[in-house]
Structure formats: C-alpha cells, structure tokens
Amino acid sequence: MAITAAMVKELRDATGAGMMDAKKALSENDGDMEAATDWLRTKGLAKAAKKSDRTAAEGLVAVKVDGGTGVAVEVNAETDFVAKNAEFQSMVGDIANAALGVDDMEGLTAADLGGKSVADTITDKIATIGENMSVRRMAKVEGETVVSYVHNAMADGMGKIGVLVALKGGDESFGKQVAMHIAATNPAALDEASLDPAVVEKERQVQIDIAKESGKPDNVIEKMIVGRMKKFMSEVTLLGQSFVINPDLTVEAAAKEAGAEIIGYIRLEVGEGIEKKEEDFAAEVAKAAQG
C-alpha cells in the first residue's frame, strides 16, 4: 500500500512520533493506522504523545551571537529539573545555533540537527526524558554590535532570562550594562514609536477616566493627561527609563554619553505568558509517580 504524506501526518499527530518513525511504522504495517500505532508503542516511540497535554512552562532561554546577528530561543519543559539536565541543555544550545541560520519558527522547526529536524529532535527527547517539551519562540536582532546577557545563567549562554542588545556605535561594556538594565526592568518597547498603539490608547483612556473623577475642568484635565502619559512613556519605554546604572540619566541620555545608539533589543523570559496549572506538592508527587 502506498504511504501518503497525509497518512504520516495523521499518525504523527496521534502519537507524537517523529516523521521517519511514523513512515516506517506505516510501511511495516501496510498502512494500517491502528497497527502502526501499536508498532510505535512497542518500540517506545509513541511515548511522547502521553505527555503532550501537560503544561510546559519551565525550561531555558538560550542566546547566541554571531558577528552583528543575535538570536534568542525559548525551549520549554514541564519542570525545572529538566532545565538543569545536561542532555536538555545540550539540545537547547544546538537549537540556538540552528536558529542563527533561519528567519522564523517554521524554519527553525525544520532545521537540521545532526540528521533530524528540530521538531523530530524534540519529539525524541520527550520520549527519552519523559516530559512534554516545545520550542516556543525565537527572536533575532542585528546591529553593528550585538551584546548578550543571561540572568542567573544555568549553563553557558542560557538561563531563565536572556537579553540581546543591538548597538550602533558604543562598545560591548555599555551594551552589557543596557542588557542588564533590560533584564531588570522589562521595558514594553524601545521607544514611544515602537509601542503598540492599542496599549497607548488604553492607557490614555484609563488616565482620562481617572482625571474626570477629580471633577476638574476639561482644560485642566487635558494638561493632566499630557503629564501622565509622559510619565507612562518614561516607565515603559527603554529609552525613556531611568538608567539603573545611573538613575540621574535616562537610558537614551546614557547612550548618547557612551557614543552609542540603541537600535533594538530582545528580552525573553522562560514561561512568561503561559498559564500554569497550580497543584499542591502531594498532587505533583502523585502525578509523577503515575508517569
């Protein structure tokens, strides 16, 4: 029986097995989906499917710099124990290296890692380590100088928070200071022009509603809004923030003193935005014991 790409995809979706393993299972069982599934289970290759509904909110962010290009990737697992696993860390490092050569997540999942795609490598690692995992996101930045920083590094170039800063002019020392600042303050955008207009408008409306509660005349309210929005921008934009190294200066002013222009940055933190299921410790142990 001819094995089609659609059949392979269906079996992969059902079992979590790698593409080549799914194709072989179908070939060995004349295209019988149920028999192919059982074949994968007997080989231990369908184990990953049992883990796929578990929340993977731990893991590592890895950063890599090659000349004027920097990339950050987040690879998730279920527990912090796996993040400390040397085998997992090695895989994350390899994925980050692969990310330097691609443009987006689609390219990354298809990228080659020693004869297997990143997607199939993740599937295999789920089966061997026994936890759900995923390559959640990647981001790239370019500049004359790109500097990386990892907060609380767990291995070389990887930890819970990874930052990249792209500069025009300046030097690595200043770039490292800016990267540490970004790790600490987590700005929403580089500058006002880079902020999501919806975020700006939402904040403006909130401030208008607050100001109206004061009962002051409209002309006074308008001035209040201008001042409050200026304060908002100084809190959420990188260039407007007070520089943690020297709070008397904004980051923008500090960059000028250093002869640098900050043209971009990336900050990835493990698990941000993922809704984690809360479980008590006893339930967690019982779940682990069940496999």
N, C-alpha and C positions, 0 to 999 in steps of 0.2 A: 504493500500500500504506500502511495506517495505521501510523504510527511510535509505538510504545508507550514508556512510561517505562522499562519493563524492558529494552527494546532499547537505549535511550540509555545506561542504566546499564552494560549489558554492554559496549558499545563504549567507554565512558569507562574502565571497569576494565581493558580490554585495551590501550588506547592512551595513557591519561593525558590525553586531550584534554578541553577544557572542555565543559560541558553543552550550550551553544548550538552549539558547533562539531560535537559528536557528533551532535546532532539534525539539523543541516544536512547533514552527510555522509550520514546515512541517507536523508534526503529526496532528496538529489541522486542517490542510487544505489538508489532503490526498495526500501529496507530490506535490501539485500544487505550482510551484515556484512563479508565479505571485501573487497568493492569499496569499502565505506565506509572500511575501514581503510587501503586503498591510497590513497584520496582524501585522507585526513588526512595520510598520509605525504608525498604530493606537495605538499601545502600547508605542510609543515613543522610541522604541528600534533600529530603523534604523537611528536615527538622526545623529549618528556618521559618517555615510557614506557621508553625505553632507560636512563634514569638512575634509575628508581625502586627498583632493588635496591641502590643504593650507600648506604653509611652516611653520614648527615648528622649529624655530631656537633659541627660548628663553628657559627658564626652569631652572633646577638646577643640579648641581653635588653634590652627597652625598658620604661621605666616612665613612667607618666603620672598626674598628679594633677589632679583637678577638684573643688575645694572639699574636702569631707570624704570623698571617694572616691579611692582609688588603685588602679591596675591595673598588673600586670607580665605581659609576654608573652615567650615564648622562641620565636624563629624560627630554624630550623637550616638550614645549608647544609653542603656537603662540606668546604670549605676556608676558611681564614682570609682568603684573598684576596677572596673574595666578601663577607665581613663588612666589608671595607674599601671595597667598591664603593658609590658614592653612590646608584646606582639601587636596590640592595638595601636600603640604609639608609633611603631614602625610603619604600619599601614597608613596611618594619618599623615606621616611625613611623606610617604610615597605619593599619596593623593595630592598633597600640596604641591609637590614637584610637578606632577602631571598638570595641575591647574595653571602653571605658568605658561603652558603651551596651548591653552584653549581659551575661548572667548566667553563661554557661558556654561550653565549647568548641564545642558544637553550634551555639549562637547565633553564635559568632564566625566559624566557617567559612562560615555562611550570610549573614553581614553584608555589606552593600553597600559596595563600594569603587569609586566612580565608574562605576556601571552594571554591575559584575561582582561576584560573590560573592568573599569572601576565598579560598575554595577554588579557584575558577577563576583568580583573580589569581596564586596560587602556581603553578598549572599552566602558565600563560602565561609566567611568569618563569623556570620551569625550562627551557622551550623556548628562550627568548632568551638566558639566561645560560649554560645548558648544564650545570648541576649539579642534583642532587637537592636538594629543599628541603622543609621542612614547618613548619607551625605546631604546635609540640609541646605547649605548655601555656600556661595563663593562670591568674592568681590575683588576687583582689580583697581589699581591706581598707577598712574605714570607721572614722571616728573624728571627734572634734571638730577635731583637727588631723592631717593625714597628710603625712608628710615623706618625700621620696625621696632616694636616693643611688645613684650608679653608680660602681663601682670601675673605674679605668682606662678612662674613657669614650672611645669611639671617635667618637662624634657626640653631639649634644645629647640627653640622656636615654637613651642606650643604650651598652652595653658588654658585658663578659663576666660581670659580677656586678651584679645590680640588687636594691636593697633598698627596702622601704616600711615605715614605722613609723606606727602609729595611736596617738594620744595622747588622753587626757582631761586637760585642764589642761596646764601647761608651755608651752613655746614651740618655735619651729622650730629654734632653735640647739641646744637639748638634744636634740630629735628627730634632728637631723643627727648628733650625737655617738653616739646609740644606733644609728643606721643604720650608721655606720662600724664600730662595735663588732660588729654582726651580720655585716657583710661579712667581718670578720677572723676571728671565732670560729665562725661557722656553728652556732648552737645547734640542738638537735634539736626543742625545743618552748619555748613561752613559760614554762611552769611545770610542776610535777610533775603537776598535774591534767590537763594537756594532752598529756602523754606517752602514747604507745601502751602500754597495759598489757602487751602481749606483750614489748615491749622491756624494760620494768621487770622483769618476771618472769624473762626470760632472763638479765639482769644479776644478779639476786638469786641465781639458781641457780648461775651461774658463781662468784659470791663464796662461796656455801655450799660448793661443791666445793673451792675453794682453801683455805677455812678448815679444812675437815675434814682436809686433808693435813697441817695443823700438829699434829694429834693432841691438841689441847686439848679440855677438857671441853665439853659442849653449852652450858652456861650462859655460858661464855666466848665460844664461837662465836657465840651469839645477839647478844652485845654487839658483837662484831667486825663482824657483818653490818650492824647498825644504823649503825655508824660509816662503813662502806664505802659503804653505799647513800646516806648523807647526802653523802659526798664525790662520788659519782657524779652526784647531782642538781645539785650545785654546778658540775659540769663541763659538763653537757649542757643545762641549762635556762637560758634567757636571764636571768630574774630572779635566779637563784642564782649566776650567773657573776660573777667579779671584773671590775669595770668597767675597760676598757682605758685610759680617760682618767684614772681614779683607782683603781688596784688596791686601795687600802685600803677601798673600798666595793664592795658588790655592786651590780649594776645596779638591783635593787629599791630599795636604800637611796639610790642616786644619784637615782633618780626621785622619791623622797619629798622629798629636799632641793631638787629643782627644782620641786616642787609639781605633779608630773605622775604620771599612771597610764598605764603601757604596756598597752594593751588588745589589741594584735595586731601582727603583723609578717609580712612575706613576704621571703624570700630566694631568688632564682633564679640559678643559675649555669649558663652555657652548657655543655651536654653532660653534666652530672652524671647518672650512672646509665646512660649509653649505652656499650655495649661497642664500643670502636673496634678496627677491624682494623689490626694492625701490619704495615706494609710498609716495606721499605728504600727509600731515596731513588731508586735506579735503577729499581726496580719502579714507583714512583709516577710517575716521568717517563715511563716506557714506557706506563703506563696512560693518562696524559694525552694522549700522542701518538696513541694509538689512538682517542680520543674516546669 
